[in-house]
Amino acid sequence: MKKWLAGLTCLIVVLALEITPGFAKVTKDGIDKNNKTISLAGYDACTGKYGDYGLDDRRGQEIAIKEINAAGGIQAGALKGYTLKLKFFDDRGDPKESANVAKDVVSGKYIAVLGPTMSSCALAATPIYNRYGLADIITYANASSITEQGFDNLIRLTYTTKSIANFMIKTCKDKFKAKTIAIISENQDYGQQLRKYAKVEAKKIGLTISTDDVITPGQDVDFSSIILQAKSKNPDILLLFITYNEGGMIARQVRKMGWDVTMYGPDSLTAPKFFELAGNLDNIYITSLLSLDLKKPTARFLVSHFKKKYNEAPPLAAIYGYDAVKVAAKVIENGGIDRASFIKNLRDVKVPGIGSPMYQFDSKGDGLVPPLIVKPAQWYKNQQK
């Protein structure tokens, strides 16, 4: 009898704690009803060879959360007035670590996860988020294969590698009047998918690929042999399907060799580190967004706070991180009040942003993005002043 009474007493105490203010548990969806907060997780490479991307992604997310909370939190729906919390995870740009991060996140208490920049990390993490029913708003990873997995729990804010590569190849022919191109790509998913789609499109429209070389990021630093090989074929355009570190080093070494070839790369080269490493930006071009205007009203809060804290204009990784939080907030306002309903409402969301005038998504989760443009690298550098 005493054991039975002791057990009953323990049960009553537990139940009392469950309903007493201050002791209520945060749900697995990250909803804290006592403190009226909603928890989001972010993940990206904050250290390692791609650290600049992840740091900026995190900074953009933090600024968006600051803005939303200062305005009173979520503006509509069942969780109106709730504020947002962010915990950010560093995957170091390593797919294995990104998978480990995903395992930590899905077992934690978050309504959604935002990130990353590196496509290889997204490809390692997204199957885990899908398996455990957690929405992933992909901030800046371009690989077409991310959404081709067929998962219903993710959307992507930026362009696919296929659309970027196709645009760049057509630009080589139509704008630069090129007949031959040389390609240098990195041996990561991002660079290899750009390379694959570019080769298909080049063959389709009759461009000749004179050389096609692959480098290893974080390992190769002397690119003289592949530059000399490319130079010997005298191509009209040198395509750089790589990220900012290697892109900047290659651009500098190309000019050091006295080769004045036109160099052309994707928006991965808009990171400030590229301009610093490249030095001379003459005759270098970059493809990016038509709509990107840091002077428009939707950008005002991000730009002012980013410049004040980091002494520069927000680069693309920060812009997509910021916009990802705004998209997540709108999904919550539209009825995404737990993990399942968040996914249900994910692809129906429409919200204005900086990276796109209006974020909308197709049945695969890819953004219905505005047109791409090509501008001199110096123009992009000037935009960041």
C-alpha positions as CSV (number, residue, x, y, z in Angstrom):
1,M,0.0,0.0,0.0
2,K,2.8,2.4,0.9
3,K,4.5,1.7,-2.5
4,W,1.3,2.4,-4.3
5,L,0.7,5.7,-2.4
6,A,4.3,6.7,-3.1
7,G,3.9,6.0,-6.8
8,L,0.6,7.9,-6.9
9,T,2.3,10.9,-5.1
10,C,5.1,10.9,-7.7
11,L,2.6,10.9,-10.5
12,I,0.6,13.8,-9.0
13,V,3.9,15.8,-8.6
14,V,4.9,15.1,-12.2
15,L,1.5,16.2,-13.5
16,A,1.5,19.3,-11.4
17,L,4.9,20.3,-12.7
18,E,3.7,19.7,-16.3
19,I,0.8,22.2,-15.8
20,T,2.6,24.7,-13.5
21,P,3.8,27.9,-15.3
22,G,7.6,27.9,-15.6
23,F,7.7,24.1,-15.8
24,A,5.9,23.5,-19.1
25,K,8.1,21.7,-21.6
26,V,9.0,23.1,-25.0
27,T,7.5,20.9,-27.6
28,K,9.6,18.9,-30.1
29,D,8.5,21.5,-32.6
30,G,10.3,24.3,-30.7
31,I,7.2,26.0,-29.4
32,D,7.6,27.4,-25.9
33,K,4.1,28.5,-24.8
34,N,5.2,29.9,-21.5
35,N,7.8,32.2,-23.0
36,K,6.0,32.6,-26.3
37,T,9.1,31.7,-28.4
38,I,9.6,29.6,-31.5
39,S,13.0,28.0,-32.1
40,L,14.7,27.8,-35.5
41,A,18.0,26.0,-36.3
42,G,20.5,27.3,-38.8
43,Y,23.5,25.4,-40.2
44,D,26.4,26.3,-42.5
45,A,30.2,26.4,-42.7
46,C,31.3,29.0,-40.2
47,T,34.8,27.7,-40.0
48,G,37.0,25.9,-42.6
49,K,37.7,26.8,-46.2
50,Y,34.2,28.0,-46.8
51,G,33.8,29.9,-43.5
52,D,33.0,33.3,-45.0
53,Y,29.8,31.9,-46.5
54,G,28.5,30.4,-43.3
55,L,29.4,33.3,-41.1
56,D,27.5,35.6,-43.4
57,D,24.5,33.2,-43.6
58,R,24.4,33.2,-39.8
59,R,24.7,37.0,-39.6
60,G,21.9,37.5,-42.0
61,Q,19.6,35.1,-40.0
62,E,20.5,36.8,-36.8
63,I,19.6,40.3,-38.2
64,A,16.3,39.1,-39.5
65,I,15.3,37.6,-36.2
66,K,16.3,40.8,-34.5
67,E,14.1,42.8,-36.9
68,I,11.1,40.5,-36.5
69,N,11.3,40.4,-32.7
70,A,11.7,44.1,-32.5
71,A,8.5,44.5,-34.5
72,G,6.5,42.3,-32.1
73,G,7.3,38.9,-33.4
74,I,5.0,36.8,-35.6
75,Q,2.4,39.1,-37.0
76,A,-0.6,36.7,-37.6
77,G,-2.0,33.3,-37.0
78,A,-2.2,31.0,-33.9
79,L,1.3,32.0,-32.8
80,K,0.8,35.8,-33.2
81,G,3.1,37.7,-30.9
82,Y,5.6,34.8,-30.5
83,T,9.2,35.8,-30.9
84,L,11.9,33.8,-32.7
85,K,15.0,32.1,-31.3
86,L,18.0,30.8,-33.4
87,K,20.6,28.2,-32.6
88,F,23.2,28.0,-35.3
89,F,25.3,24.9,-36.1
90,D,28.7,24.9,-37.8
91,D,29.1,22.1,-40.3
92,R,32.6,23.3,-41.3
93,G,31.7,22.8,-45.0
94,D,32.2,19.1,-44.4
95,P,29.4,16.7,-45.6
96,K,30.1,14.2,-42.8
97,E,29.8,16.9,-40.2
98,S,26.7,18.3,-41.9
99,A,25.1,14.9,-41.5
100,N,26.1,14.9,-37.8
101,V,24.6,18.3,-37.4
102,A,21.4,17.1,-39.0
103,K,21.1,14.3,-36.5
104,D,21.5,16.7,-33.7
105,V,19.0,19.1,-35.1
106,V,16.2,16.6,-35.8
107,S,16.5,15.3,-32.2
108,G,16.3,18.8,-30.8
109,K,13.4,21.1,-30.5
110,Y,13.1,23.2,-33.7
111,I,10.2,24.0,-36.0
112,A,12.5,24.3,-39.1
113,V,16.1,24.4,-40.2
114,L,17.7,27.1,-42.4
115,G,20.8,26.5,-44.6
116,P,23.3,25.8,-46.0
117,T,25.6,27.3,-48.6
118,M,27.6,24.3,-49.7
119,S,25.7,21.9,-52.0
120,S,27.6,18.8,-50.8
121,C,26.5,19.6,-47.2
122,A,22.9,20.1,-48.3
123,L,23.0,16.7,-50.0
124,A,24.3,15.0,-46.9
125,A,21.8,16.6,-44.5
126,T,18.5,16.9,-46.4
127,P,17.8,13.1,-46.4
128,I,18.0,13.1,-42.6
129,Y,15.7,16.1,-42.3
130,N,13.2,14.5,-44.7
131,R,13.3,11.2,-42.8
132,Y,12.4,12.9,-39.5
133,G,9.9,15.4,-40.9
134,L,11.8,18.7,-40.4
135,A,11.5,21.4,-43.0
136,D,14.7,22.8,-44.5
137,I,14.8,26.2,-46.2
138,I,17.9,26.0,-48.4
139,T,19.6,29.4,-48.3
140,Y,22.3,29.4,-50.9
141,A,23.1,25.9,-52.1
142,N,22.7,25.6,-55.9
143,A,23.0,21.9,-56.8
144,S,20.0,20.9,-58.9
145,S,20.2,17.4,-57.4
146,I,19.1,18.8,-54.0
147,T,15.5,19.3,-55.1
148,E,15.7,16.4,-57.6
149,Q,15.6,14.1,-54.5
150,G,11.9,14.6,-54.5
151,F,11.6,15.6,-50.8
152,D,8.5,17.5,-49.8
153,N,10.1,19.2,-46.8
154,L,12.5,21.6,-48.5
155,I,12.5,24.8,-50.6
156,R,15.5,26.6,-52.1
157,L,15.8,30.4,-52.3
158,T,18.4,30.6,-55.0
159,Y,19.1,29.3,-58.5
160,T,20.0,25.8,-59.5
161,T,23.3,24.8,-61.0
162,K,21.5,23.9,-64.2
163,S,19.9,27.3,-64.7
164,I,23.2,29.1,-63.9
165,A,25.3,27.0,-66.2
166,N,22.9,27.2,-69.1
167,F,22.7,31.0,-68.7
168,M,26.5,31.4,-68.6
169,I,27.0,29.3,-71.7
170,K,24.4,31.2,-73.7
171,T,26.0,34.4,-72.4
172,C,29.4,33.3,-73.7
173,K,28.0,32.9,-77.2
174,D,25.5,35.8,-77.3
175,K,27.3,38.5,-75.3
176,F,30.9,37.7,-75.5
177,K,30.7,36.2,-79.1
178,A,32.9,33.3,-77.9
179,K,33.5,30.2,-80.1
180,T,35.9,28.4,-77.6
181,I,35.8,28.2,-73.9
182,A,38.1,26.7,-71.2
183,I,36.7,25.4,-67.9
184,I,38.2,25.2,-64.5
185,S,35.9,23.6,-61.9
186,E,36.2,22.4,-58.3
187,N,35.7,18.7,-57.4
188,Q,32.7,19.4,-55.2
189,D,29.0,19.0,-56.1
190,Y,28.6,22.7,-56.9
191,G,31.5,22.9,-59.3
192,Q,30.9,19.5,-60.9
193,Q,27.2,20.1,-61.5
194,L,28.0,23.5,-63.1
195,R,30.6,21.8,-65.3
196,K,28.2,18.9,-66.3
197,Y,25.4,21.2,-67.4
198,A,27.7,23.7,-69.1
199,K,29.2,20.9,-71.2
200,V,25.8,19.7,-72.3
201,E,24.7,23.2,-73.2
202,A,27.9,24.1,-75.0
203,K,27.6,21.0,-77.2
204,K,23.9,21.9,-77.9
205,I,24.7,25.5,-79.1
206,G,28.0,24.7,-80.8
207,L,30.7,26.1,-78.4
208,T,34.0,24.2,-78.3
209,I,35.6,23.4,-75.0
210,S,39.3,23.7,-75.4
211,T,40.4,22.5,-71.9
212,D,38.5,21.1,-68.9
213,D,40.4,21.0,-65.6
214,V,39.3,20.1,-62.1
215,I,40.9,21.4,-58.9
216,T,40.7,20.4,-55.2
217,P,39.6,23.2,-52.9
218,G,41.7,23.7,-49.8
219,Q,44.5,21.6,-51.3
220,D,45.6,23.1,-54.6
221,V,47.2,26.6,-54.4
222,D,49.5,26.6,-57.4
223,F,47.4,26.6,-60.6
224,S,50.2,27.5,-63.0
225,S,50.2,24.2,-64.9
226,I,46.4,24.2,-65.7
227,I,46.5,27.9,-66.5
228,L,49.4,27.4,-68.9
229,Q,47.6,24.5,-70.5
230,A,44.4,26.6,-71.0
231,K,46.4,29.5,-72.2
232,S,48.1,27.4,-74.9
233,K,44.7,26.7,-76.5
234,N,43.8,30.4,-76.6
235,P,40.2,30.2,-75.7
236,D,37.9,33.2,-75.9
237,I,36.5,32.7,-72.3
238,L,37.9,31.1,-69.2
239,L,35.0,29.8,-67.1
240,L,35.6,29.5,-63.3
241,F,33.1,27.0,-61.7
242,I,34.7,27.5,-58.3
243,T,34.2,29.4,-55.0
244,Y,35.8,32.5,-53.8
245,N,39.2,31.3,-52.4
246,E,40.4,29.3,-55.4
247,G,38.6,31.7,-57.8
248,G,40.6,34.7,-56.4
249,M,43.9,32.8,-56.5
250,I,43.3,31.6,-60.1
251,A,42.3,35.1,-61.2
252,R,45.5,36.6,-59.7
253,Q,47.7,33.9,-61.2
254,V,46.1,34.3,-64.6
255,R,47.0,38.0,-64.6
256,K,50.5,37.4,-63.2
257,M,51.2,35.2,-66.2
258,G,50.3,38.1,-68.4
259,W,47.1,36.4,-69.8
260,D,44.4,39.0,-70.5
261,V,41.7,36.4,-71.2
262,T,38.1,37.2,-70.2
263,M,37.2,35.3,-67.0
264,Y,33.6,34.6,-66.2
265,G,32.2,33.0,-63.0
266,P,28.9,32.4,-61.1
267,D,27.7,34.3,-58.0
268,S,30.0,32.3,-55.7
269,L,32.6,34.9,-56.7
270,T,30.7,37.8,-55.3
271,A,32.1,37.1,-51.8
272,P,34.4,40.0,-50.6
273,K,37.3,37.5,-50.2
274,F,37.3,36.9,-54.0
275,F,37.9,40.6,-54.8
276,E,40.6,40.7,-52.1
277,L,42.5,37.7,-53.5
278,A,41.9,38.5,-57.2
279,G,43.4,42.0,-57.1
280,N,43.0,43.2,-60.7
281,L,39.4,42.8,-61.7
282,D,39.7,44.0,-65.2
283,N,37.9,41.8,-67.8
284,I,36.3,39.6,-65.1
285,Y,32.6,39.0,-65.2
286,I,30.1,37.5,-62.8
287,T,26.6,36.2,-63.2
288,S,24.1,37.0,-60.5
289,L,20.5,38.3,-59.8
290,L,18.8,41.0,-61.8
291,S,16.7,42.0,-58.8
292,L,19.5,42.4,-56.3
293,D,19.2,46.0,-55.1
294,L,20.5,46.9,-51.6
295,K,18.8,50.3,-51.7
296,K,15.2,49.0,-51.8
297,P,13.1,49.3,-48.7
298,T,13.1,45.5,-48.0
299,A,16.9,45.7,-47.7
300,R,17.1,48.7,-45.5
301,F,17.2,47.0,-42.1
302,L,19.7,44.3,-43.2
303,V,22.0,46.7,-44.9
304,S,22.1,49.3,-42.1
305,H,22.7,46.7,-39.3
306,F,25.2,44.7,-41.3
307,K,27.2,47.7,-42.2
308,K,27.1,49.0,-38.7
309,K,28.3,45.7,-37.2
310,Y,30.6,44.3,-39.9
311,N,31.6,47.5,-41.8
312,E,30.5,46.2,-45.2
313,A,27.4,45.7,-47.2
314,P,25.8,42.2,-46.8
315,P,27.0,39.7,-49.4
316,L,24.7,37.1,-51.0
317,A,25.1,34.5,-48.2
318,A,23.9,37.1,-45.7
319,I,21.0,38.1,-48.0
320,Y,19.8,34.6,-48.4
321,G,20.1,33.9,-44.7
322,Y,18.1,37.0,-43.9
323,D,15.4,36.1,-46.4
324,A,15.2,32.5,-45.2
325,V,14.1,33.8,-41.7
326,K,11.5,36.1,-43.4
327,V,10.2,33.1,-45.4
328,A,10.0,30.9,-42.2
329,A,8.1,33.6,-40.3
330,K,5.6,33.9,-43.1
331,V,5.1,30.1,-43.2
332,I,4.4,30.3,-39.4
333,E,1.9,33.1,-39.9
334,N,0.1,31.1,-42.6
335,G,-0.5,28.1,-40.3
336,G,2.9,26.3,-39.9
337,I,2.6,25.9,-36.1
338,D,4.4,22.6,-35.8
339,R,6.8,20.5,-37.9
340,A,4.0,18.8,-39.9
341,S,1.9,21.9,-40.6
342,F,5.1,23.9,-41.4
343,I,5.9,21.4,-44.2
344,K,2.3,21.4,-45.4
345,N,2.4,25.2,-45.8
346,L,6.0,25.5,-47.0
347,R,5.5,25.6,-50.8
348,D,2.4,27.8,-50.8
349,V,4.2,30.7,-49.2
350,K,4.7,34.1,-51.0
351,V,6.9,36.7,-49.4
352,P,8.9,39.7,-50.7
353,G,12.6,39.5,-50.2
354,I,16.0,41.0,-51.2
355,G,17.3,38.0,-53.2
356,S,14.0,37.9,-55.0
357,P,11.3,40.5,-55.3
358,M,8.8,37.8,-54.4
359,Y,9.7,34.3,-53.1
360,Q,7.4,31.7,-54.6
361,F,8.2,28.0,-55.2
362,D,7.4,25.3,-57.7
363,S,6.3,21.7,-57.0
364,K,9.9,20.6,-56.5
365,G,10.6,23.4,-54.0
366,D,12.8,25.5,-56.4
367,G,12.2,29.2,-56.3
368,L,10.5,31.0,-59.2
369,V,13.4,33.3,-59.4
370,P,14.0,36.5,-61.4
371,P,16.3,36.7,-64.4
372,L,20.0,36.4,-64.2
373,I,22.4,39.1,-65.4
374,V,26.1,39.4,-66.1
375,K,28.1,42.3,-64.7
376,P,31.8,43.2,-64.4
377,A,33.3,42.0,-61.1
378,Q,34.2,45.6,-60.3
379,W,30.5,46.5,-60.3
380,Y,29.8,43.8,-57.7
381,K,32.7,45.1,-55.6
382,N,31.3,48.6,-55.8
383,Q,27.9,47.4,-54.6
384,Q,29.5,46.2,-51.3
385,K,30.9,49.7,-50.4
